Amino acid sequence: MSDSLRHILENEKLTASKIFSERVDRTLSSLPTRNKTPKIRYIVAAVILALGVTVTVGTINPALAANIPVLGSLFSHLHKAIGYDDGEYAKYAISVNKSVTDNGLTFTVNEVVCDENIIYVNYTLESDKGFNSVPSFAPFFYSNCKVDGKQFNVSGGSSGRFTDKHTYVGVVELNVGRENLPDEFSFTYEVEEIIQLVDKSHPPQSWKGKWSFSFPVSKEQIKQSTNTFSPNTRVTMGDKEITISKVKFTPLNTTLYINEKIKDGANIREDSYITKGWYLIDDKGRQLQEQGAELNSDGLSVRNYNKAKEIPKYLTVIPYENTSIPKVDEVKADLNGEFPITLNQGKIGSVTIKKIEFLPDQTVLYYRVDGKLPLTQAFSIFLYDKKGKRYTRENTFHYFPEVLDDAQHEFKSVYPPMEKEDCAQVGSIFYDTYLNLMEDYKFTIPLENEDTK
């Protein structure tokens, strides 16, 4: 397996099976060489889906299963659960309701939504025999996508949860990057294999078959509600000259279109994009959640973020890179019933724990973030029991923290149930050990004159 991709998988605490590793190796070895303008995508889901695979992670607390809506609002519910602004998915969703059964597995496409360059597919998987109990990984797909009969390479990711041992509901995001999608088109989604990883002690489950769907898609309604700016902001970042040619605000996402050129004419290293990203902040200091990117060695790239609360007067970009280290340091504090508790997260800022609620079906943590990147800082907060076991949101339906107050950066995180007497510590990542904020290259994108629709 590629060292770069393996590094990403390890950082995301994913376990790649031999089957998956071999697929990654085969796909990477078949990619075009540097002079053929390869597309290098970052963020683990984006990298994997570029290979034709969708990864979904997580299980659902059975007590919450009854609260998962079917159809209409599933888009909004899942995206809110994983930390993205829910946008207006339900408003723009187009009903499909097509099912295909093969090899004991029924795949249903419930709805579809098409944004500027992302196709969202709301689906349900139902297994006759059932999925592995308490899976560490949800199923992922080996798939192909076609637009009006033309094969499209996509990146993206997926979110969802098991409602029971036999049923999984989810939303897959298929990002076509800088490709131009027609306002209306026929979309074909073909799944050839579905694989579920569990852990190192259990073999993966695999279903081979053909789950093929074709249905009409339209982005006309969303297009009418899209605000587009062409700022042509130019900045120099090291040996690169960067132009932000276009910024689009849709009812679902915020997208930056970028052109990079090397000043001395040297080639861009193919691996230079794997660990580098851009944090995006609006004019009120609110961080927009990264959703993925397509970064190309010809310098043309697209970066996607969640929906903005409103159209800002400007956006601020803070470039960053994750340093490659064997272990990320953490900072911890003992829980003795007294609050508030403040944890120093490094140069990025701090988090203040305000209270903890111990409920029968969940543990709820309330806290405030002070610093440069509220969403990033709010994400990596953990609880520990007396034996040192770490509890994270990964085992609950609430994968990302809930924003309680934008202005004050107040958050709520939901964890698996714990006994008050057994909850011993609260902790956070110490970001200085792996996050390099490239603040010397920080810049602002003014948004003054909107393009004519």
N, C-alpha and C positions, 0 to 999 in steps of 0.2 A: 504494500500500500504506500502511496505517496507520503513522504515525511510531513509535508505541509498539511495534508488532509488529516493524517493521523494525529498531528498536534492539535488540530481543531477539534476532532472527535474527543480526544482526551481532556481538553479544556472544558468541553461541554458535559463531561462525565457520562459519555455514551460508550457502550461496549459494542464493537463491530464484530460480527460473526465472520467465520472464514468465507462463507458464501458472499457476504457483502464486501469483505476486503478484496476478494478476487475480482468482483465486479468493478470496484474502484480502480484496481490496478489495470484491468483491461481497458476501461474507459479512458483513464489518464494516458495510457500508452498510445491510444488511438487518436488523441487530440492533435490538431494541426501544429506544425512547428511555428516558431516565433515569427517568421516572415509571412505567415498566413493569418496574422491578426487573431490569435487565440483570445477567448473570453475568459478572464479570470474573475471568479465570483467569490465573495467572502460572506461570512456568517454561515454557520454549519448547515442550516437547512437549505440555504441558497446553493452552497457548494454541492450538496448531495443531490438536490433536485435537478441540478444542471446535468447530472448523469442519467436522468430519467427515473429517479427514485424519490419518493415522498416519505419523509420521516415524521412520525407523530409520537408524542411522548406523554405518558401520564395515565393514571387510573382515577376513577371517581369514587368518592365515599358513597356507599350504598344509600345513606340517609339523604344524599343530595340528588340521587338519580331521578326521583319523581319531579324535581324542580327544573329538569332540563327541557326546554320547550322543543317541540317538533316543528319543522318547517319554519314559516314566517319569521320568527325572531331568533332562530338558531345562530345566524350570522352575528347578530348583535351580541347575543349572550356569550358565545365563545370568544369573540374578540375582546369583549370587556373583561372576561375572565383571565385572558392572558396579557392584559395590561394595555392594549391599544384602545384609543377612543373608539366607541362602537360605531362612529360615523352614522350613516343612514342606510345600513345594509338591508334591513327589512323593507324600507321604502322602495329600493331599487331592485330587489330580488325578482327574478323571473322564474316561475314555476316550470319544472321539467318532469319530475315524478316518473322516471324510467328505471326499471330494474332488470338485471341480468343475473341468472343463477348458473354457476358452473363449479364443479368439484366440491359441492356441499357448501358453497359460500355465495350468498346473495349480496350483490353490490347495487345500491340504489342511489342515483343522482336525484336529489330532492329539488334543489334550486341552483341558479347561477346568477352571478353579478359580474359585470364587466366594467372596470374602471379604465383610465387612460391607457395603461399598459399592463394591467393585472386582471386575470380572470379568476374569480372565486367560485369554487364548486363546493356546494353543501351536499354531503353524502352520508349514507348509512351502510355499515357492514353487518351482516347477520350470518352467523355460523351455526350449522346444524349440530355439530359435535361440540362447539364451544371453543373459545380461545383459551390459552393457558391461563390458569387461575392466578390472580394477582400479578399480572405481567409488569415487567419493568419497562417494556417498550410496547407501544401500540403498533398495529400493522403498518408497514410501508409498502409502496407500490413500485413495480418496474413498469413504466408507462410511456406512451407516445401521445403527442398532441398534434392536431392538424387544424389549420384555419383555411376554410374554403378548399380543402383537399391538399393544402401545402403543409409539409412537415415543419414544425416550429420547435426550436430549442428553447427551453424555459428554465428559469430558476425560481426559487420561492421557498415555501415552507408549508407546514400544516399544523393545525391545532384541533384538539378534540378530546373526548373522554369515553371510557366504557360505561354504559348504563347498567350492564350486567355481564355475566360470563359469555353470553351469546351475541351481544350487540355493542357496536361502537358507532358513535356519531361524530362527525368532524367537518372541518372546512379546509380545503386545500387551496393555496394561493399559487397560481401559475403566472410567473412574471416573464413577459416577452422582452423586457429591456427596451432597447431603442427601436425595436421593430414597430412599424405602424400598423395597428389593428384597424380594419375598416369600421365604420360606424355600425354596420350590420353584417353578420357573417354566419356561416355554418361552422360549428365547432365540433370536432371529433376527439373524444378522450378514450384511449384504448389502454387497458390494464392487462398485462400479460402474466404477471406473477405478483402474489401478495405474500409477504414474509413478516412473521412476528418474532422478534428477539425477546428473550426473557432475561437470562443472566448466564454467567459462565457455567453454572451447574445444570442448565437445561438446554437441550438442543432447540434450534429455532423451528417454528412451524412454517410450512410453506404450502401454498396453494398455487398450482399452475393451471391456467385456463385462459379464457378470453372473455373479458368484460368490456364490451365496446359500446360507446354511446355517441350519438350524433344529435345535435339539437341547435336551433337558431339562437343567436346571442345578439343583443343590441346594447350599445353604449350611448345611444342618442340622448336619452333622458339625462344621464349623468353629464354628458358633454354640455348640455344647456346650463348646467349649474356649476361649471368649472370656471375658475378665475385664472387667467394666464398672464404672466409678466415676462418681459424680455429685458432683464437688467443689463446684460452683457458686462457684468462686473469682472474686472481683470485684476488678478493678484499674482505675485511671484512667491513660490514656495520652494526654496532651495534652488535646484536646477530646473524647476518646472514653471512654465507660464500657464496659468489656469484662467479659463473664462467660464463664468456661469451664464450660459446663453439663455436659459429659460427656467422659470419656476412655475409649477402648476399646483393649484389648490382645488381638489375635487371634493365631493361629499364624503369620500372615503380615505383619501391619502393626500400627502404632500410630496411632490416629486421635483428633484433638481436635475437639470440636463447640463452636462459639463464637458468642456473640451480642454485637454491638457497637451502641452507641447514641451519638449525638452529643449532648453535653450541652446545647448551645444550640439544638438542633433543626435545624441547618443540614444540607443534603444532603451525603452523602459524594461526593467527586469520583470519577467513573468511572475515571479513570486513576491514582488514588492507590494502588491495589493492585498495579499492574504490577511495580514494582521493590521492593516491601516484602515482607519475609518474617519468619518466626520460626525462629531456631535453637532446637533442643530438646536438653537435656542431662539424663541420668538422675542418680540420687543417687550414682553412683560416678564422675561426671565424664565419662561416655562420651556422645559426640554421636550422636544418631539422625539418619540420612540423610533429608533431605527427599525426598519422592516426588511431591508435587504438592499443589494446593489448589484449592478452589472458593470464591471470595470474592464476596459479593453486596452490592449497594448497599442492600439492606434490612437489612444487618447480620448476617444468618445465614450462617455459613461453616463449612467443613470443611477441616482440614489433615491430610495423610497423611504418615507417616514409616515407616521400616522397623521390623521386629520388634524389640522390646526383648529383651535377653538374659534378663532375668527381670523380674517385676513390681516396680518401684521403690517406695520409700517416698514419693518426691516427684519431680517434674519441674521443671526450670528453663527458662524461656523468655527468650531474648535477642532482641528485635526488631532488625531491620537493614534497610538499604536500600542499593542500589547506585547510586552517583552517576553521572551521565551525563558522561563525559569522552571526548575523542577517542582517547586511548591510555592503556593500563594500564602503569604502570612495572614494571620487573623488576629484581631484584638477582641478580648473577652472581658466581661465583668460579671461578678457573682450577683445572684438574685437573692436579696434578703428581705423583700417586701417593701423596701423604701424606694420611692421614685421622686424626681426623674433620675435617670442614669444616662450619662453621656459617653459615647464611644468616639475616640479620635480615629478617623478614617484616613489620615494622612493629609497631604497638601490639598486634596480635593475638598475636604471639609469634615463634618462630624454628623452623627445621628444621636438624637436624644430620645430615649425610651420613656414614654409617659405613663403607660399602664399595661397590664396583661390580664386578660379575662380567660378563666379556665372553665369551659363549657363542656357538657357531656359529649358533644360530637366534634368539637374543634377547640383550638387554642387561638385567641385573637390578641395580636400585638398592635398597640397604638404608638406612633412615634412621629417625630419631626426631624426633617433634614435641613441642615445649614451648609451651604456650599455651592459649588459651581455647576454640578450636574445632578439635580434632584432625583430624576428617575433612575440613573445609574447607581447613585448612593443608596436609594431606597430598596434596591433589588436584593442585594446580598446581605440580608440580616437573618441570623440563625438562632435557634434555641438548642440547649444541651441539657440532657438529663444527668443524673448523678453518676452514671456509668460512662459519661463522655459521648454518648450517642448524639449525633447532630440531627435536628429536625428542620426540614425546609418545606417550602410551599410546593415542592415537586410532587408530593404525595396527596395533594388536595386539588379540588377543582379550581382553586384560586392560585394560579401559577405565578401571577405578577401581583404586586401590592396594589391596593385600591387607593386612588387619590381622594382624600377627604376635603382638602383645601388647597387649590392651586397657588394662591398668593402666599400662604404661610408654609407651603410644602409639608402639609400634614398627610400621613399615610396610615393605612391599616393593612396588616398582613394576617392571613389565616393559615394556621398550621394544623397538623393532626392533633387529636386530643391528647392531653398530658395531665397527669395529676399534679396539683400545685406543689405538693411536698417533694415531687420527683424532678421538678424543673429547677435546675441548678444555676445555669448561666445563659447570658445572651451574648451574641458575638456578631462581628462584621468582618468583611475583608478589609485588610489594610492596603489601600490601593497603590501606595507608593511602590510596592514590591513588584507590580506587574503592569501598571498603567502609566504610559508616558504621554502626558498632555503636551502637545506641541503648540504652546500658547504664543510662541514667537510668530507663528503663522496664523494666528486668529484673525478673522476678517469679517466684515459686515456686508450683507447684500441688501441694498436699498430697494424698496418696492414702491415706486411712486406712480408710474403710469401704467395702468392695466391695458393689455392688448384688446383690440376690438374683437368681439365674438363673431 
